Amino acid sequence: MPKNVVTIMPGGQVEHVAVDDELAVMRMSGEKGATLELPIESYKLDGETYLVARFSGLVSDQETENAIRQFY
């Protein structure tokens, strides 16, 4: 069964994707062949837990919450 993940990519690009339930790390490929490995983590917001994959630990909580709110 797939799980839903909000991804936050460089440049503020945000996507909502479904991935295999067993997946712990997402691999995303860019247009020019660059590959990013994004760990999937749980993020609590407003009493709910969401799955997010952030391109960097430098993505702020505010950016993460804004990304989640785009889809939920």
CHARMM internal coordinates of N, CA and C (Angstrom, degrees):
IC EDIT
DIST 1 N 1 CA 1.4469
DIST 1 CA 1 C 1.5330
ANGL 1 N 1 CA 1 C 108.73
DIST 1 C 2 N 1.3051
ANGL 1 CA 1 C 2 N 118.47
DIHE 1 N 1 CA 1 C 2 N 131.40
DIST 2 N 2 CA 1.4678
ANGL 1 C 2 N 2 CA 120.20
DIHE 1 CA 1 C 2 N 2 CA -178.68
DIST 2 CA 2 C 1.5285
ANGL 2 N 2 CA 2 C 112.31
DIHE 1 C 2 N 2 CA 2 C -74.71
DIST 2 C 3 N 1.3272
ANGL 2 CA 2 C 3 N 114.29
DIHE 2 N 2 CA 2 C 3 N 157.19
DIST 3 N 3 CA 1.4620
ANGL 2 C 3 N 3 CA 120.26
DIHE 2 CA 2 C 3 N 3 CA 173.88
DIST 3 CA 3 C 1.5213
ANGL 3 N 3 CA 3 C 107.92
DIHE 2 C 3 N 3 CA 3 C -118.71
DIST 3 C 4 N 1.3190
ANGL 3 CA 3 C 4 N 116.28
DIHE 3 N 3 CA 3 C 4 N 150.62
DIST 4 N 4 CA 1.4612
ANGL 3 C 4 N 4 CA 122.78
DIHE 3 CA 3 C 4 N 4 CA -178.04
DIST 4 CA 4 C 1.5228
ANGL 4 N 4 CA 4 C 109.99
DIHE 3 C 4 N 4 CA 4 C -94.15
DIST 4 C 5 N 1.3300
ANGL 4 CA 4 C 5 N 115.25
DIHE 4 N 4 CA 4 C 5 N 132.34
DIST 5 N 5 CA 1.4602
ANGL 4 C 5 N 5 CA 121.42
DIHE 4 CA 4 C 5 N 5 CA -177.07
DIST 5 CA 5 C 1.5267
ANGL 5 N 5 CA 5 C 109.06
DIHE 4 C 5 N 5 CA 5 C -131.16
DIST 5 C 6 N 1.3227
ANGL 5 CA 5 C 6 N 115.97
DIHE 5 N 5 CA 5 C 6 N 134.86
DIST 6 N 6 CA 1.4616
ANGL 5 C 6 N 6 CA 121.66
DIHE 5 CA 5 C 6 N 6 CA 172.17
DIST 6 CA 6 C 1.5252
ANGL 6 N 6 CA 6 C 106.45
DIHE 5 C 6 N 6 CA 6 C -92.88
DIST 6 C 7 N 1.3320
ANGL 6 CA 6 C 7 N 116.98
DIHE 6 N 6 CA 6 C 7 N 121.40
DIST 7 N 7 CA 1.4605
ANGL 6 C 7 N 7 CA 120.76
DIHE 6 CA 6 C 7 N 7 CA 179.72
DIST 7 CA 7 C 1.5255
ANGL 7 N 7 CA 7 C 110.08
DIHE 6 C 7 N 7 CA 7 C -105.19
DIST 7 C 8 N 1.3216
ANGL 7 CA 7 C 8 N 114.83
DIHE 7 N 7 CA 7 C 8 N 140.77
DIST 8 N 8 CA 1.4608
ANGL 7 C 8 N 8 CA 121.42
DIHE 7 CA 7 C 8 N 8 CA 177.09
DIST 8 CA 8 C 1.5232
ANGL 8 N 8 CA 8 C 106.46
DIHE 7 C 8 N 8 CA 8 C -120.22
DIST 8 C 9 N 1.3295
ANGL 8 CA 8 C 9 N 114.69
DIHE 8 N 8 CA 8 C 9 N 113.74
DIST 9 N 9 CA 1.4563
ANGL 8 C 9 N 9 CA 122.14
DIHE 8 CA 8 C 9 N 9 CA -174.30
DIST 9 CA 9 C 1.5301
ANGL 9 N 9 CA 9 C 110.34
DIHE 8 C 9 N 9 CA 9 C -103.71
DIST 9 C 10 N 1.3306
ANGL 9 CA 9 C 10 N 117.00
DIHE 9 N 9 CA 9 C 10 N 168.23
DIST 10 N 10 CA 1.4645
ANGL 9 C 10 N 10 CA 119.92
DIHE 9 CA 9 C 10 N 10 CA 175.41
DIST 10 CA 10 C 1.5270
ANGL 10 N 10 CA 10 C 111.04
DIHE 9 C 10 N 10 CA 10 C -56.30
DIST 10 C 11 N 1.3044
ANGL 10 CA 10 C 11 N 115.51
DIHE 10 N 10 CA 10 C 11 N 146.79
DIST 11 N 11 CA 1.4558
ANGL 10 C 11 N 11 CA 120.37
DIHE 10 CA 10 C 11 N 11 CA -179.98
DIST 11 CA 11 C 1.5146
ANGL 11 N 11 CA 11 C 113.21
DIHE 10 C 11 N 11 CA 11 C 81.05
DIST 11 C 12 N 1.3369
ANGL 11 CA 11 C 12 N 116.98
DIHE 11 N 11 CA 11 C 12 N 7.63
DIST 12 N 12 CA 1.4589
ANGL 11 C 12 N 12 CA 120.62
DIHE 11 CA 11 C 12 N 12 CA 178.31
DIST 12 CA 12 C 1.5095
ANGL 12 N 12 CA 12 C 114.88
DIHE 11 C 12 N 12 CA 12 C 80.63
DIST 12 C 13 N 1.3322
ANGL 12 CA 12 C 13 N 118.00
DIHE 12 N 12 CA 12 C 13 N 8.11
DIST 13 N 13 CA 1.4620
ANGL 12 C 13 N 13 CA 120.69
DIHE 12 CA 12 C 13 N 13 CA 178.00
DIST 13 CA 13 C 1.5261
ANGL 13 N 13 CA 13 C 109.12
DIHE 12 C 13 N 13 CA 13 C -67.91
DIST 13 C 14 N 1.3247
ANGL 13 CA 13 C 14 N 115.88
DIHE 13 N 13 CA 13 C 14 N 129.41
DIST 14 N 14 CA 1.4624
ANGL 13 C 14 N 14 CA 122.02
DIHE 13 CA 13 C 14 N 14 CA -177.58
DIST 14 CA 14 C 1.5227
ANGL 14 N 14 CA 14 C 108.75
DIHE 13 C 14 N 14 CA 14 C -122.08
DIST 14 C 15 N 1.3349
ANGL 14 CA 14 C 15 N 116.28
DIHE 14 N 14 CA 14 C 15 N 135.50
DIST 15 N 15 CA 1.4590
ANGL 14 C 15 N 15 CA 121.46
DIHE 14 CA 14 C 15 N 15 CA 178.51
DIST 15 CA 15 C 1.5199
ANGL 15 N 15 CA 15 C 109.58
DIHE 14 C 15 N 15 CA 15 C -134.57
DIST 15 C 16 N 1.3094
ANGL 15 CA 15 C 16 N 115.35
DIHE 15 N 15 CA 15 C 16 N 156.77
DIST 16 N 16 CA 1.4608
ANGL 15 C 16 N 16 CA 122.72
DIHE 15 CA 15 C 16 N 16 CA 174.42
DIST 16 CA 16 C 1.5179
ANGL 16 N 16 CA 16 C 105.70
DIHE 15 C 16 N 16 CA 16 C -118.90
DIST 16 C 17 N 1.3329
ANGL 16 CA 16 C 17 N 117.25
DIHE 16 N 16 CA 16 C 17 N 115.34
DIST 17 N 17 CA 1.4580
ANGL 16 C 17 N 17 CA 120.80
DIHE 16 CA 16 C 17 N 17 CA -174.62
DIST 17 CA 17 C 1.5237
ANGL 17 N 17 CA 17 C 110.81
DIHE 16 C 17 N 17 CA 17 C -129.06
DIST 17 C 18 N 1.3229
ANGL 17 CA 17 C 18 N 115.51
DIHE 17 N 17 CA 17 C 18 N 155.94
DIST 18 N 18 CA 1.4633
ANGL 17 C 18 N 18 CA 122.29
DIHE 17 CA 17 C 18 N 18 CA 173.71
DIST 18 CA 18 C 1.5258
ANGL 18 N 18 CA 18 C 107.44
DIHE 17 C 18 N 18 CA 18 C -105.84
DIST 18 C 19 N 1.3302
ANGL 18 CA 18 C 19 N 116.37
DIHE 18 N 18 CA 18 C 19 N 131.07
DIST 19 N 19 CA 1.4627
ANGL 18 C 19 N 19 CA 121.82
DIHE 18 CA 18 C 19 N 19 CA -179.36
DIST 19 CA 19 C 1.5261
ANGL 19 N 19 CA 19 C 109.04
DIHE 18 C 19 N 19 CA 19 C -130.46
DIST 19 C 20 N 1.3377
ANGL 19 CA 19 C 20 N 116.15
DIHE 19 N 19 CA 19 C 20 N 164.74
DIST 20 N 20 CA 1.4604
ANGL 19 C 20 N 20 CA 120.69
DIHE 19 CA 19 C 20 N 20 CA 177.59
DIST 20 CA 20 C 1.5194
ANGL 20 N 20 CA 20 C 110.32
DIHE 19 C 20 N 20 CA 20 C -58.23
DIST 20 C 21 N 1.3125
ANGL 20 CA 20 C 21 N 115.54
DIHE 20 N 20 CA 20 C 21 N 141.69
DIST 21 N 21 CA 1.4572
ANGL 20 C 21 N 21 CA 122.41
DIHE 20 CA 20 C 21 N 21 CA -176.57
DIST 21 CA 21 C 1.5303
ANGL 21 N 21 CA 21 C 112.60
DIHE 20 C 21 N 21 CA 21 C -58.74
DIST 21 C 22 N 1.3306
ANGL 21 CA 21 C 22 N 117.97
DIHE 21 N 21 CA 21 C 22 N -32.66
DIST 22 N 22 CA 1.4654
ANGL 21 C 22 N 22 CA 121.67
DIHE 21 CA 21 C 22 N 22 CA -176.91
DIST 22 CA 22 C 1.5215
ANGL 22 N 22 CA 22 C 112.85
DIHE 21 C 22 N 22 CA 22 C -78.84
DIST 22 C 23 N 1.3168
ANGL 22 CA 22 C 23 N 117.60
DIHE 22 N 22 CA 22 C 23 N -13.32
DIST 23 N 23 CA 1.4612
ANGL 22 C 23 N 23 CA 121.82
DIHE 22 CA 22 C 23 N 23 CA -173.84
DIST 23 CA 23 C 1.5291
ANGL 23 N 23 CA 23 C 111.23
DIHE 22 C 23 N 23 CA 23 C -68.28
DIST 23 C 24 N 1.3449
ANGL 23 CA 23 C 24 N 116.61
DIHE 23 N 23 CA 23 C 24 N 130.29
DIST 24 N 24 CA 1.4649
ANGL 23 C 24 N 24 CA 121.73
DIHE 23 CA 23 C 24 N 24 CA 177.50
DIST 24 CA 24 C 1.5262
ANGL 24 N 24 CA 24 C 111.59
DIHE 23 C 24 N 24 CA 24 C -110.00
DIST 24 C 25 N 1.3406
ANGL 24 CA 24 C 25 N 116.39
DIHE 24 N 24 CA 24 C 25 N -18.72
DIST 25 N 25 CA 1.4632
ANGL 24 C 25 N 25 CA 122.51
DIHE 24 CA 24 C 25 N 25 CA 179.78
DIST 25 CA 25 C 1.5190
ANGL 25 N 25 CA 25 C 108.14
DIHE 24 C 25 N 25 CA 25 C -135.73
DIST 25 C 26 N 1.3273
ANGL 25 CA 25 C 26 N 116.39
DIHE 25 N 25 CA 25 C 26 N 130.98
DIST 26 N 26 CA 1.4692
ANGL 25 C 26 N 26 CA 121.18
DIHE 25 CA 25 C 26 N 26 CA 176.48
DIST 26 CA 26 C 1.5179
ANGL 26 N 26 CA 26 C 108.64
DIHE 25 C 26 N 26 CA 26 C -95.80
DIST 26 C 27 N 1.3131
ANGL 26 CA 26 C 27 N 116.05
DIHE 26 N 26 CA 26 C 27 N 141.67
DIST 27 N 27 CA 1.4631
ANGL 26 C 27 N 27 CA 121.11
DIHE 26 CA 26 C 27 N 27 CA 173.91
DIST 27 CA 27 C 1.5188
ANGL 27 N 27 CA 27 C 107.68
DIHE 26 C 27 N 27 CA 27 C -112.62
DIST 27 C 28 N 1.3180
ANGL 27 CA 27 C 28 N 115.83
DIHE 27 N 27 CA 27 C 28 N 119.92
DIST 28 N 28 CA 1.4608
ANGL 27 C 28 N 28 CA 121.79
DIHE 27 CA 27 C 28 N 28 CA -178.52
DIST 28 CA 28 C 1.5210
ANGL 28 N 28 CA 28 C 108.25
DIHE 27 C 28 N 28 CA 28 C -115.90
DIST 28 C 29 N 1.3387
ANGL 28 CA 28 C 29 N 116.11
DIHE 28 N 28 CA 28 C 29 N 136.20
DIST 29 N 29 CA 1.4623
ANGL 28 C 29 N 29 CA 121.34
DIHE 28 CA 28 C 29 N 29 CA 178.17
DIST 29 CA 29 C 1.5154
ANGL 29 N 29 CA 29 C 109.87
DIHE 28 C 29 N 29 CA 29 C -109.20
DIST 29 C 30 N 1.3214
ANGL 29 CA 29 C 30 N 115.75
DIHE 29 N 29 CA 29 C 30 N 135.87
DIST 30 N 30 CA 1.4529
ANGL 29 C 30 N 30 CA 121.24
DIHE 29 CA 29 C 30 N 30 CA 178.08
DIST 30 CA 30 C 1.5175
ANGL 30 N 30 CA 30 C 111.49
DIHE 29 C 30 N 30 CA 30 C -87.88
DIST 30 C 31 N 1.3150
ANGL 30 CA 30 C 31 N 115.64
DIHE 30 N 30 CA 30 C 31 N 175.79
DIST 31 N 31 CA 1.4597
ANGL 30 C 31 N 31 CA 121.81
DIHE 30 CA 30 C 31 N 31 CA -178.27
DIST 31 CA 31 C 1.5243
ANGL 31 N 31 CA 31 C 112.45
DIHE 30 C 31 N 31 CA 31 C -62.50
DIST 31 C 32 N 1.3136
ANGL 31 CA 31 C 32 N 117.22
DIHE 31 N 31 CA 31 C 32 N -31.95
DIST 32 N 32 CA 1.4641
ANGL 31 C 32 N 32 CA 121.01
DIHE 31 CA 31 C 32 N 32 CA -176.60
DIST 32 CA 32 C 1.5213
ANGL 32 N 32 CA 32 C 112.45
DIHE 31 C 32 N 32 CA 32 C -97.88
DIST 32 C 33 N 1.3266
ANGL 32 CA 32 C 33 N 116.88
DIHE 32 N 32 CA 32 C 33 N 14.52
DIST 33 N 33 CA 1.4518
ANGL 32 C 33 N 33 CA 120.90
DIHE 32 CA 32 C 33 N 33 CA 175.84
DIST 33 CA 33 C 1.5151
ANGL 33 N 33 CA 33 C 115.60
DIHE 32 C 33 N 33 CA 33 C 92.40
DIST 33 C 34 N 1.3104
ANGL 33 CA 33 C 34 N 118.08
DIHE 33 N 33 CA 33 C 34 N -3.98
DIST 34 N 34 CA 1.4645
ANGL 33 C 34 N 34 CA 120.34
DIHE 33 CA 33 C 34 N 34 CA 177.74
DIST 34 CA 34 C 1.5270
ANGL 34 N 34 CA 34 C 109.26
DIHE 33 C 34 N 34 CA 34 C -67.52
DIST 34 C 35 N 1.3225
ANGL 34 CA 34 C 35 N 116.14
DIHE 34 N 34 CA 34 C 35 N 143.90
DIST 35 N 35 CA 1.4580
ANGL 34 C 35 N 35 CA 121.01
DIHE 34 CA 34 C 35 N 35 CA -179.32
DIST 35 CA 35 C 1.5251
ANGL 35 N 35 CA 35 C 109.56
DIHE 34 C 35 N 35 CA 35 C -120.91
DIST 35 C 36 N 1.3249
ANGL 35 CA 35 C 36 N 115.45
DIHE 35 N 35 CA 35 C 36 N 135.33
DIST 36 N 36 CA 1.4638
ANGL 35 C 36 N 36 CA 121.60
DIHE 35 CA 35 C 36 N 36 CA 175.57
DIST 36 CA 36 C 1.5159
ANGL 36 N 36 CA 36 C 108.75
DIHE 35 C 36 N 36 CA 36 C -116.46
DIST 36 C 37 N 1.3166
ANGL 36 CA 36 C 37 N 116.29
DIHE 36 N 36 CA 36 C 37 N 140.18
DIST 37 N 37 CA 1.4553
ANGL 36 C 37 N 37 CA 121.26
DIHE 36 CA 36 C 37 N 37 CA 171.63
DIST 37 CA 37 C 1.5201
ANGL 37 N 37 CA 37 C 107.18
DIHE 36 C 37 N 37 CA 37 C -106.94
DIST 37 C 38 N 1.3245
ANGL 37 CA 37 C 38 N 115.62
DIHE 37 N 37 CA 37 C 38 N 120.45
DIST 38 N 38 CA 1.4590
ANGL 37 C 38 N 38 CA 121.33
DIHE 37 CA 37 C 38 N 38 CA -176.39
DIST 38 CA 38 C 1.5242
ANGL 38 N 38 CA 38 C 109.46
DIHE 37 C 38 N 38 CA 38 C -115.32
DIST 38 C 39 N 1.3358
ANGL 38 CA 38 C 39 N 118.17
DIHE 38 N 38 CA 38 C 39 N 113.04
DIST 39 N 39 CA 1.4600
ANGL 38 C 39 N 39 CA 119.04
DIHE 38 CA 38 C 39 N 39 CA 175.78
DIST 39 CA 39 C 1.5292
ANGL 39 N 39 CA 39 C 110.43
DIHE 38 C 39 N 39 CA 39 C -66.48
DIST 39 C 40 N 1.3172
ANGL 39 CA 39 C 40 N 116.11
DIHE 39 N 39 CA 39 C 40 N 138.81
DIST 40 N 40 CA 1.4650
ANGL 39 C 40 N 40 CA 121.59
DIHE 39 CA 39 C 40 N 40 CA 177.95
DIST 40 CA 40 C 1.5244
ANGL 40 N 40 CA 40 C 107.29
DIHE 39 C 40 N 40 CA 40 C -89.66
DIST 40 C 41 N 1.3194
ANGL 40 CA 40 C 41 N 115.91
DIHE 40 N 40 CA 40 C 41 N 126.21
DIST 41 N 41 CA 1.4617
ANGL 40 C 41 N 41 CA 120.49
DIHE 40 CA 40 C 41 N 41 CA -177.75
DIST 41 CA 41 C 1.5240
ANGL 41 N 41 CA 41 C 110.72
DIHE 40 C 41 N 41 CA 41 C -132.24
DIST 41 C 42 N 1.3105
ANGL 41 CA 41 C 42 N 115.29
DIHE 41 N 41 CA 41 C 42 N 157.15
DIST 42 N 42 CA 1.4633
ANGL 41 C 42 N 42 CA 120.95
DIHE 41 CA 41 C 42 N 42 CA 175.69
DIST 42 CA 42 C 1.5188
ANGL 42 N 42 CA 42 C 108.75
DIHE 41 C 42 N 42 CA 42 C -84.24
DIST 42 C 43 N 1.3331
ANGL 42 CA 42 C 43 N 115.63
DIHE 42 N 42 CA 42 C 43 N 143.15
DIST 43 N 43 CA 1.4651
ANGL 42 C 43 N 43 CA 121.15
DIHE 42 CA 42 C 43 N 43 CA 178.84
DIST 43 CA 43 C 1.5227
ANGL 43 N 43 CA 43 C 107.64
DIHE 42 C 43 N 43 CA 43 C -137.77
DIST 43 C 44 N 1.3251
ANGL 43 CA 43 C 44 N 116.50
DIHE 43 N 43 CA 43 C 44 N 124.50
DIST 44 N 44 CA 1.4663
ANGL 43 C 44 N 44 CA 120.74
DIHE 43 CA 43 C 44 N 44 CA -179.82
DIST 44 CA 44 C 1.5165
ANGL 44 N 44 CA 44 C 110.61
DIHE 43 C 44 N 44 CA 44 C -92.03
DIST 44 C 45 N 1.3413
ANGL 44 CA 44 C 45 N 114.77
DIHE 44 N 44 CA 44 C 45 N 133.35
DIST 45 N 45 CA 1.4556
ANGL 44 C 45 N 45 CA 121.37
DIHE 44 CA 44 C 45 N 45 CA 179.36
DIST 45 CA 45 C 1.5145
ANGL 45 N 45 CA 45 C 108.50
DIHE 44 C 45 N 45 CA 45 C -149.22
DIST 45 C 46 N 1.3108
ANGL 45 CA 45 C 46 N 117.11
DIHE 45 N 45 CA 45 C 46 N 125.38
DIST 46 N 46 CA 1.4673
ANGL 45 C 46 N 46 CA 122.84
DIHE 45 CA 45 C 46 N 46 CA 177.63
DIST 46 CA 46 C 1.5274
ANGL 46 N 46 CA 46 C 112.57
DIHE 45 C 46 N 46 CA 46 C 53.34
DIST 46 C 47 N 1.3320
ANGL 46 CA 46 C 47 N 116.72
DIHE 46 N 46 CA 46 C 47 N 39.96
DIST 47 N 47 CA 1.4513
ANGL 46 C 47 N 47 CA 121.22
DIHE 46 CA 46 C 47 N 47 CA 176.89
DIST 47 CA 47 C 1.5213
ANGL 47 N 47 CA 47 C 114.93
DIHE 46 C 47 N 47 CA 47 C 79.82
DIST 47 C 48 N 1.3155
ANGL 47 CA 47 C 48 N 118.36
DIHE 47 N 47 CA 47 C 48 N 1.84
DIST 48 N 48 CA 1.4660
ANGL 47 C 48 N 48 CA 123.07
DIHE 47 CA 47 C 48 N 48 CA 178.72
DIST 48 CA 48 C 1.5273
ANGL 48 N 48 CA 48 C 108.72
DIHE 47 C 48 N 48 CA 48 C -114.72
DIST 48 C 49 N 1.3283
ANGL 48 CA 48 C 49 N 116.16
DIHE 48 N 48 CA 48 C 49 N 155.21
DIST 49 N 49 CA 1.4574
ANGL 48 C 49 N 49 CA 121.29
DIHE 48 CA 48 C 49 N 49 CA 176.48
DIST 49 CA 49 C 1.5196
ANGL 49 N 49 CA 49 C 109.11
DIHE 48 C 49 N 49 CA 49 C -110.77
DIST 49 C 50 N 1.3237
ANGL 49 CA 49 C 50 N 116.02
DIHE 49 N 49 CA 49 C 50 N 129.34
DIST 50 N 50 CA 1.4651
ANGL 49 C 50 N 50 CA 122.87
DIHE 49 CA 49 C 50 N 50 CA -179.44
DIST 50 CA 50 C 1.5197
ANGL 50 N 50 CA 50 C 108.85
DIHE 49 C 50 N 50 CA 50 C -121.03
DIST 50 C 51 N 1.3106
ANGL 50 CA 50 C 51 N 116.49
DIHE 50 N 50 CA 50 C 51 N 156.38
DIST 51 N 51 CA 1.4555
ANGL 50 C 51 N 51 CA 121.44
DIHE 50 CA 50 C 51 N 51 CA 175.04
DIST 51 CA 51 C 1.5188
ANGL 51 N 51 CA 51 C 108.85
DIHE 50 C 51 N 51 CA 51 C -99.24
DIST 51 C 52 N 1.3273
ANGL 51 CA 51 C 52 N 115.68
DIHE 51 N 51 CA 51 C 52 N 129.42
DIST 52 N 52 CA 1.4578
ANGL 51 C 52 N 52 CA 120.89
DIHE 51 CA 51 C 52 N 52 CA 179.77
DIST 52 CA 52 C 1.5266
ANGL 52 N 52 CA 52 C 109.29
DIHE 51 C 52 N 52 CA 52 C -131.63
DIST 52 C 53 N 1.3217
ANGL 52 CA 52 C 53 N 115.01
DIHE 52 N 52 CA 52 C 53 N 153.15
DIST 53 N 53 CA 1.4599
ANGL 52 C 53 N 53 CA 122.34
DIHE 52 CA 52 C 53 N 53 CA 173.78
DIST 53 CA 53 C 1.5222
ANGL 53 N 53 CA 53 C 106.36
DIHE 52 C 53 N 53 CA 53 C -131.51
DIST 53 C 54 N 1.3335
ANGL 53 CA 53 C 54 N 115.59
DIHE 53 N 53 CA 53 C 54 N 111.01
DIST 54 N 54 CA 1.4691
ANGL 53 C 54 N 54 CA 120.86
DIHE 53 CA 53 C 54 N 54 CA -176.56
DIST 54 CA 54 C 1.5265
ANGL 54 N 54 CA 54 C 109.48
DIHE 53 C 54 N 54 CA 54 C -106.78
DIST 54 C 55 N 1.3221
ANGL 54 CA 54 C 55 N 116.33
DIHE 54 N 54 CA 54 C 55 N 138.08
DIST 55 N 55 CA 1.4592
ANGL 54 C 55 N 55 CA 120.48
DIHE 54 CA 54 C 55 N 55 CA -177.23
DIST 55 CA 55 C 1.5240
ANGL 55 N 55 CA 55 C 112.73
DIHE 54 C 55 N 55 CA 55 C -67.31
DIST 55 C 56 N 1.3269
ANGL 55 CA 55 C 56 N 116.92
DIHE 55 N 55 CA 55 C 56 N -18.75
DIST 56 N 56 CA 1.4595
ANGL 55 C 56 N 56 CA 120.62
DIHE 55 CA 55 C 56 N 56 CA -176.54
DIST 56 CA 56 C 1.5198
ANGL 56 N 56 CA 56 C 109.91
DIHE 55 C 56 N 56 CA 56 C -153.76
DIST 56 C 57 N 1.3151
ANGL 56 CA 56 C 57 N 115.11
DIHE 56 N 56 CA 56 C 57 N 149.84
DIST 57 N 57 CA 1.4536
ANGL 56 C 57 N 57 CA 120.05
DIHE 56 CA 56 C 57 N 57 CA 173.65
DIST 57 CA 57 C 1.5175
ANGL 57 N 57 CA 57 C 112.14
DIHE 56 C 57 N 57 CA 57 C -68.33
DIST 57 C 58 N 1.3296
ANGL 57 CA 57 C 58 N 116.45
DIHE 57 N 57 CA 57 C 58 N -9.05
DIST 58 N 58 CA 1.4607
ANGL 57 C 58 N 58 CA 121.02
DIHE 57 CA 57 C 58 N 58 CA 179.39
DIST 58 CA 58 C 1.5214
ANGL 58 N 58 CA 58 C 112.77
DIHE 57 C 58 N 58 CA 58 C -84.32
DIST 58 C 59 N 1.3354
ANGL 58 CA 58 C 59 N 117.77
DIHE 58 N 58 CA 58 C 59 N -4.91
DIST 59 N 59 CA 1.4653
ANGL 58 C 59 N 59 CA 120.58
DIHE 58 CA 58 C 59 N 59 CA 175.45
DIST 59 CA 59 C 1.5263
ANGL 59 N 59 CA 59 C 106.73
DIHE 58 C 59 N 59 CA 59 C -67.53
DIST 59 C 60 N 1.3055
ANGL 59 CA 59 C 60 N 116.72
DIHE 59 N 59 CA 59 C 60 N 124.19
DIST 60 N 60 CA 1.4673
ANGL 59 C 60 N 60 CA 121.03
DIHE 59 CA 59 C 60 N 60 CA -174.57
DIST 60 CA 60 C 1.5268
ANGL 60 N 60 CA 60 C 111.82
DIHE 59 C 60 N 60 CA 60 C -73.83
DIST 60 C 61 N 1.3271
ANGL 60 CA 60 C 61 N 115.27
DIHE 60 N 60 CA 60 C 61 N 162.68
DIST 61 N 61 CA 1.4627
ANGL 60 C 61 N 61 CA 120.34
DIHE 60 CA 60 C 61 N 61 CA 174.98
DIST 61 CA 61 C 1.5228
ANGL 61 N 61 CA 61 C 110.35
DIHE 60 C 61 N 61 CA 61 C -60.67
DIST 61 C 62 N 1.3264
ANGL 61 CA 61 C 62 N 117.47
DIHE 61 N 61 CA 61 C 62 N -39.02
DIST 62 N 62 CA 1.4650
ANGL 61 C 62 N 62 CA 120.72
DIHE 61 CA 61 C 62 N 62 CA -179.91
DIST 62 CA 62 C 1.5266
ANGL 62 N 62 CA 62 C 110.80
DIHE 61 C 62 N 62 CA 62 C -62.64
DIST 62 C 63 N 1.3255
ANGL 62 CA 62 C 63 N 117.41
DIHE 62 N 62 CA 62 C 63 N -43.92
DIST 63 N 63 CA 1.4682
ANGL 62 C 63 N 63 CA 120.69
DIHE 62 CA 62 C 63 N 63 CA 177.55
DIST 63 CA 63 C 1.5258
ANGL 63 N 63 CA 63 C 111.02
DIHE 62 C 63 N 63 CA 63 C -62.52
DIST 63 C 64 N 1.3256
ANGL 63 CA 63 C 64 N 116.17
DIHE 63 N 63 CA 63 C 64 N -40.63
DIST 64 N 64 CA 1.4616
ANGL 63 C 64 N 64 CA 120.94
DIHE 63 CA 63 C 64 N 64 CA 179.59
DIST 64 CA 64 C 1.5227
ANGL 64 N 64 CA 64 C 110.38
DIHE 63 C 64 N 64 CA 64 C -64.39
DIST 64 C 65 N 1.3126
ANGL 64 CA 64 C 65 N 117.35
DIHE 64 N 64 CA 64 C 65 N -45.44
DIST 65 N 65 CA 1.4653
ANGL 64 C 65 N 65 CA 121.29
DIHE 64 CA 64 C 65 N 65 CA -179.69
DIST 65 CA 65 C 1.5232
ANGL 65 N 65 CA 65 C 111.43
DIHE 64 C 65 N 65 CA 65 C -65.33
DIST 65 C 66 N 1.3219
ANGL 65 CA 65 C 66 N 117.67
DIHE 65 N 65 CA 65 C 66 N -39.45
DIST 66 N 66 CA 1.4668
ANGL 65 C 66 N 66 CA 120.33
DIHE 65 CA 65 C 66 N 66 CA 176.78
DIST 66 CA 66 C 1.5226
ANGL 66 N 66 CA 66 C 110.96
DIHE 65 C 66 N 66 CA 66 C -63.15
DIST 66 C 67 N 1.3224
ANGL 66 CA 66 C 67 N 116.97
DIHE 66 N 66 CA 66 C 67 N -39.95
DIST 67 N 67 CA 1.4646
ANGL 66 C 67 N 67 CA 120.87
DIHE 66 CA 66 C 67 N 67 CA 179.06
DIST 67 CA 67 C 1.5263
ANGL 67 N 67 CA 67 C 110.66
DIHE 66 C 67 N 67 CA 67 C -63.92
DIST 67 C 68 N 1.3185
ANGL 67 CA 67 C 68 N 117.20
DIHE 67 N 67 CA 67 C 68 N -45.13
DIST 68 N 68 CA 1.4672
ANGL 67 C 68 N 68 CA 121.04
DIHE 67 CA 67 C 68 N 68 CA 179.40
DIST 68 CA 68 C 1.5246
ANGL 68 N 68 CA 68 C 110.12
DIHE 67 C 68 N 68 CA 68 C -61.13
DIST 68 C 69 N 1.3129
ANGL 68 CA 68 C 69 N 116.67
DIHE 68 N 68 CA 68 C 69 N -43.79
DIST 69 N 69 CA 1.4735
ANGL 68 C 69 N 69 CA 120.55
DIHE 68 CA 68 C 69 N 69 CA -177.12
DIST 69 CA 69 C 1.5277
ANGL 69 N 69 CA 69 C 112.81
DIHE 68 C 69 N 69 CA 69 C -66.89
DIST 69 C 70 N 1.3207
ANGL 69 CA 69 C 70 N 118.29
DIHE 69 N 69 CA 69 C 70 N -18.49
DIST 70 N 70 CA 1.4689
ANGL 69 C 70 N 70 CA 120.22
DIHE 69 CA 69 C 70 N 70 CA 175.62
DIST 70 CA 70 C 1.5273
ANGL 70 N 70 CA 70 C 111.35
DIHE 69 C 70 N 70 CA 70 C -65.60
DIST 70 C 71 N 1.3370
ANGL 70 CA 70 C 71 N 116.90
DIHE 70 N 70 CA 70 C 71 N -26.46
DIST 71 N 71 CA 1.4627
ANGL 70 C 71 N 71 CA 120.84
DIHE 70 CA 70 C 71 N 71 CA -173.64
DIST 71 CA 71 C 1.5232
ANGL 71 N 71 CA 71 C 113.99
DIHE 70 C 71 N 71 CA 71 C -115.62
DIST 71 C 72 N 1.3394
ANGL 71 CA 71 C 72 N 117.74
DIHE 71 N 71 CA 71 C 72 N -17.55
DIST 72 N 72 CA 1.4686
ANGL 71 C 72 N 72 CA 120.06
DIHE 71 CA 71 C 72 N 72 CA -177.31
DIST 72 CA 72 C 1.5156
ANGL 72 N 72 CA 72 C 110.47
DIHE 71 C 72 N 72 CA 72 C -127.63
END
COOR INIT
IC SEED 1 N 1 CA 1 C
IC BUILD
